[in-house]
Amino acid sequence: MRTVMVTGVGAIMGYGLLKSLRAADPSLRLIGADIFDDAVGQAWCDVFEQAPLTADKNYQQWLLDVLQRHAVDLLIPGIEQDVHWLSQQREAFAQTGCQLALNAAQLIELSQDKWAMHEALLGMDEACRIPSLLKGDFRSLKEAFGLPFLLKPRRSYASKGLVWVGEERDFSAYAPLLGEVLMAQPIIGNAAQEYTVAVFGDGRGGSGPSITFQRSLASDGSTAKARVCQHASLDVVVARLCRAFKPVGPTNLQFRRGSDGNWYLLEINPRISSTSSIRRAFGYNEAKMCLEFYLDRQTPQAPTLRQGFAVRYIEDYVIHDRDHF
C-alpha cells in the first residue's frame, strides 16, 4: 500500500487533490494536513494531522515527524505557501525517502515575483509578455497604457490586490507602492477572454499532457465557470514557454487574449491549481499523473479528454451524530 500526503486540505485545491487521488487509486492511504482542526478535507482522507503554520519555526520538524510516522511515499503541497517553503527546503527532505511533488526550483523562484518573470520574458523577446513598468506618474502611465490601466502586486496570486486605475485619484493612493510592491500594466482583453492551461512538464522542455479552459472568475480569484476548449495558436505559445522554462510536473499557465488576437501571459503557477478537480471531471487527472511521474517514474500519457462546461457551486458536508470530525 502506498501513502500520499496532501497539505492544505481545508482549501479547494487540497480536498480536490484528495478526491482525485482516491479516484486514481482507491487503495492509496491518504494523509491530510491543515492548520484548522475542522478542515473539511479530513472527510476524504484516512488520517488527518493538524499542522502548524508553514511559517512557524517548528513546521519543518513537525513535517519530518509526520512523514516518518506514516511512512509517506509522496507529499503533494496543496497551498502556495508550502510549494515555496518546500522548494527552499529540498535538502532537508532528501533523505526521508518521501518524494516531493515539486516543480523546477528556478521556475518556482521566478514565479514569486511577477516583475522577475516580466524581465525573463523580455530577455527572451517573448511575444506573450505584457508590457509592464515599475515607475512613472499618472500622466506617463496613462500615455503608455491608456485608461483604465492596472496596478498589480508583484507577489500575489489568484488576482488578489489588483487596482484598476481610471483616473488620477485612483492612482494617487497607491503611487508610493509602485516599484517595490506594485507594477503597472495595460488591461489586456476582457474577463470573457481569460484562459487557464494545465500542462505536465517533463523537466526537459516538453509540455506533456495538457488541457485548456476558457474561464470566468469568482470573487476570490478562483475559477467559477470553465469550458473545455482548444486553440492551436495558444498551444504553440504554451509549448514555447515550456521549452524555455522546463517545468516539472503539474504547471498552470494563465492567459488573456488581446483585442489584437494575440495571447498574453498573466502568470505561471508552478503547481497544481484549484481548477484541478474540474480538470479531473473532463478526464485530466493531475493527481494520477503525479503518482505515475514521482512514484512510478513514468511519463504520463495524454488522456482522452471529454468536452463540456463546468460551474462551481457551494455544497455542504454534514455530520449528524457529533459536532466535530
C-alpha positions in Angstrom: 0.0 0.0 0.0 1.3 3.4 -0.9 0.8 6.5 1.2 0.3 10.0 -0.1 0.1 13.2 2.0 -1.6 16.4 0.9 -1.3 19.7 2.8 -3.9 22.4 3.0 -6.9 20.1 2.8 -9.3 22.7 4.1 -9.0 24.6 0.8 -10.4 23.6 -2.6 -7.1 22.6 -4.1 -6.2 20.4 -1.2 -9.5 18.5 -0.8 -9.8 18.4 -4.6 -6.5 16.6 -4.7 -7.7 14.0 -2.1 -10.7 13.2 -4.2 -8.6 13.0 -7.4 -6.1 10.7 -5.7 -8.9 8.4 -4.4 -10.3 8.3 -7.9 -6.9 7.4 -9.4 -6.2 4.6 -6.9 -8.7 3.6 -4.2 -6.0 1.5 -2.4 -4.0 4.6 -1.5 -3.6 5.5 2.1 -4.2 9.3 2.2 -2.9 11.6 4.9 -4.4 15.1 5.0 -3.0 18.1 6.9 -4.3 21.6 7.6 -3.9 24.3 10.2 -7.6 24.1 11.2 -8.9 21.1 13.2 -12.2 21.3 11.4 -10.8 21.3 7.8 -13.3 19.6 5.6 -10.7 17.7 3.7 -10.4 15.2 6.5 -13.7 13.8 5.3 -11.8 12.3 2.3 -8.5 11.2 3.9 -7.7 8.2 6.0 -5.6 10.1 8.6 -5.7 13.8 9.5 -2.9 15.8 11.0 -3.3 19.3 12.3 -0.4 21.4 11.1 1.3 24.5 12.5 1.6 27.5 10.1 4.1 27.0 7.4 6.0 30.0 8.7 6.2 28.5 12.2 9.7 27.7 13.4 8.5 24.2 14.3 7.0 23.4 10.9 10.0 21.6 9.5 10.4 19.2 12.4 6.6 18.6 12.6 6.5 17.7 8.9 9.6 15.4 9.1 8.0 13.6 12.0 4.7 13.2 10.2 6.4 11.8 7.1 8.3 9.3 9.1 5.4 8.3 11.4 3.2 7.5 8.4 5.9 6.3 6.0 4.7 8.8 3.4 5.8 7.9 -0.2 4.7 11.1 -1.8 4.0 14.6 -0.5 1.9 17.0 -2.6 1.7 20.6 -1.3 -1.9 21.8 -1.5 -1.2 25.5 -0.8 1.0 28.1 -2.4 3.0 28.7 0.8 4.0 25.1 1.1 5.2 25.0 -2.5 7.6 27.9 -1.9 8.7 26.7 1.5 9.3 23.1 0.4 11.3 24.2 -2.6 13.7 26.1 -0.4 14.0 23.1 2.0 14.6 20.3 -0.5 17.9 19.2 1.0 16.3 18.8 4.4 13.8 16.2 2.9 16.2 14.5 0.6 17.0 11.6 3.0 13.4 11.0 4.1 12.6 8.5 1.3 9.5 10.6 0.5 9.1 12.1 -2.9 8.1 15.8 -3.1 5.7 16.8 -5.9 7.6 20.0 -6.7 8.3 21.9 -9.9 11.7 23.1 -11.0 13.3 25.2 -8.3 14.2 28.0 -10.7 10.6 28.3 -12.1 9.2 28.3 -8.5 11.5 31.1 -7.5 10.8 33.1 -10.7 7.1 32.8 -10.3 7.2 34.5 -6.9 7.9 37.9 -8.5 5.9 38.9 -11.5 8.5 41.6 -12.4 11.2 39.0 -12.4 9.0 36.9 -14.8 8.5 40.0 -16.9 12.2 40.6 -17.1 12.8 36.9 -18.1 10.2 37.2 -20.9 11.7 40.4 -22.0 15.1 38.8 -22.2 13.6 36.1 -24.4 11.9 38.6 -26.6 8.7 36.7 -25.9 5.7 37.9 -27.7 3.2 36.9 -25.0 4.8 39.3 -22.5 2.5 42.0 -21.1 4.4 45.4 -21.2 5.0 46.5 -17.6 6.6 49.4 -15.7 7.9 49.9 -12.2 7.9 53.6 -12.2 6.0 56.6 -13.7 3.4 59.2 -12.7 -0.3 59.0 -13.7 0.3 61.0 -16.8 3.2 58.9 -18.2 1.4 55.6 -17.3 -1.8 56.9 -19.0 0.2 57.7 -22.1 1.9 54.3 -22.0 -1.1 52.1 -21.3 -4.2 54.1 -21.8 -7.2 54.2 -19.4 -8.0 52.3 -17.5 -4.7 50.6 -16.6 -3.8 48.1 -13.9 -1.6 48.2 -10.8 -0.7 44.6 -9.9 1.1 43.3 -6.9 4.5 41.8 -7.8 4.0 39.0 -5.3 0.4 37.7 -5.2 -1.8 35.0 -6.6 -5.5 34.5 -7.6 -5.9 38.1 -8.8 -5.5 39.4 -5.3 -4.7 43.1 -4.8 -5.4 44.3 -8.3 -6.1 48.1 -8.6 -7.9 49.4 -11.7 -6.9 53.0 -12.4 -9.4 55.0 -14.3 -8.5 58.5 -13.1 -5.7 60.2 -11.2 -7.2 59.8 -7.7 -7.3 56.0 -8.2 -3.6 56.2 -8.7 -2.5 58.7 -6.1 -3.1 56.4 -3.0 -1.0 53.6 -4.5 1.7 55.7 -6.2 4.2 55.2 -3.3 4.0 51.4 -3.7 4.9 51.5 -7.4 8.2 49.7 -7.8 8.8 47.6 -4.7 5.3 46.4 -4.2 3.3 47.2 -7.4 3.9 47.2 -11.1 1.8 48.9 -13.8 0.3 47.1 -16.8 -2.2 47.7 -19.6 -5.5 45.8 -19.3 -5.5 43.0 -21.8 -8.7 41.9 -23.4 -11.6 41.4 -21.1 -12.8 38.9 -18.5 -14.5 36.8 -21.1 -11.1 36.2 -22.8 -9.3 34.5 -19.9 -7.8 31.1 -20.3 -6.1 28.6 -17.9 -3.9 25.9 -19.3 -2.6 22.9 -17.3 0.5 21.1 -18.6 2.6 18.3 -17.0 6.2 19.2 -17.7 8.9 16.6 -18.1 11.7 18.9 -16.9 13.4 18.8 -20.3 11.2 21.3 -22.0 8.3 19.1 -23.0 4.8 20.3 -22.1 3.4 16.8 -21.7 -0.4 16.2 -21.4 -2.4 19.4 -21.3 -5.9 20.8 -21.1 -7.3 24.3 -21.7 -10.3 26.0 -20.2 -11.8 29.3 -21.1 -13.0 30.5 -17.7 -14.7 33.2 -15.6 -13.5 34.0 -12.1 -15.2 34.0 -8.7 -14.7 37.0 -6.4 -11.8 35.1 -4.7 -9.9 34.8 -7.9 -10.6 31.1 -8.4 -12.3 29.6 -11.4 -16.1 29.8 -11.2 -17.1 28.6 -14.6 -15.0 26.7 -17.2 -15.4 25.5 -20.7 -13.1 23.0 -22.3 -11.6 24.5 -25.5 -8.5 24.2 -27.7 -6.7 26.8 -29.7 -3.8 25.7 -31.9 -2.2 29.2 -31.6 -2.3 29.0 -27.8 -0.8 25.5 -27.9 2.2 27.0 -29.8 2.7 29.7 -27.1 2.5 27.1 -24.3 5.0 24.8 -26.0 7.4 27.7 -26.5 7.2 28.7 -22.8 7.7 25.1 -21.7 10.8 24.8 -23.8 12.1 28.0 -22.2 11.2 27.3 -18.5 11.3 23.5 -18.5 8.6 22.9 -15.9 8.5 19.7 -13.9 5.1 18.1 -13.1 1.8 19.9 -12.8 2.1 23.5 -14.1 -0.6 26.1 -14.6 -0.3 28.9 -17.2 -2.9 31.7 -17.3 -3.5 33.9 -20.3 -5.7 36.6 -21.7 -6.4 37.0 -25.4 -6.0 40.6 -26.5 -8.1 42.6 -28.9 -5.3 42.0 -31.5 -6.0 38.3 -31.3 -2.6 37.6 -29.6 -2.1 35.6 -26.4 -0.7 37.3 -23.3 0.7 35.5 -20.3 -0.8 36.6 -16.9 1.3 34.3 -14.8 2.8 30.8 -14.4 1.8 28.8 -11.3 4.4 26.0 -10.9 1.9 23.7 -9.1 -1.4 22.1 -9.2 -4.1 24.8 -9.3 -7.5 24.9 -7.6 -9.1 24.0 -11.0 -7.6 20.5 -10.8 -10.9 18.9 -9.6 -12.7 20.3 -12.6 -10.0 19.0 -14.9 -10.4 15.6 -13.5 -14.1 15.7 -14.4 -13.0 16.1 -18.0 -10.5 13.2 -18.0 -7.4 15.1 -16.9 -6.3 13.8 -13.5 -3.2 15.6 -12.4 -3.0 13.6 -9.1 -2.9 10.3 -11.1 -0.1 11.8 -13.2 1.8 12.7 -10.1 1.6 9.1 -8.9 2.9 7.9 -12.3 5.7 10.5 -12.5 7.0 10.8 -9.0 6.5 7.3 -7.7 6.4 5.0 -10.8 9.0 7.1 -12.8 6.8 7.0 -15.8 6.0 9.8 -18.2 2.2 10.4 -18.1 0.4 9.8 -21.3 -2.1 12.2 -22.8 -5.6 11.1 -21.5 -8.7 11.1 -23.6 -10.4 14.4 -22.8 -14.1 15.0 -22.6 -15.7 18.2 -23.9 -18.1 20.3 -21.9 -18.8 23.1 -19.4 -18.5 23.2 -15.6 -20.0 25.5 -13.0 -18.8 25.6 -9.4 -21.3 26.0 -6.5 -21.3 25.7 -2.7 -22.0 22.3 -1.3 -22.5 21.2 2.3 -20.8 18.3 4.2 -23.0 17.5 7.1 -22.3 15.2 10.2 -25.4 14.4 12.4 -24.1 12.3 15.2 -21.5 14.7 16.7 -20.3 18.3 16.5 -16.8 17.6 15.2 -14.9 15.4 12.7 
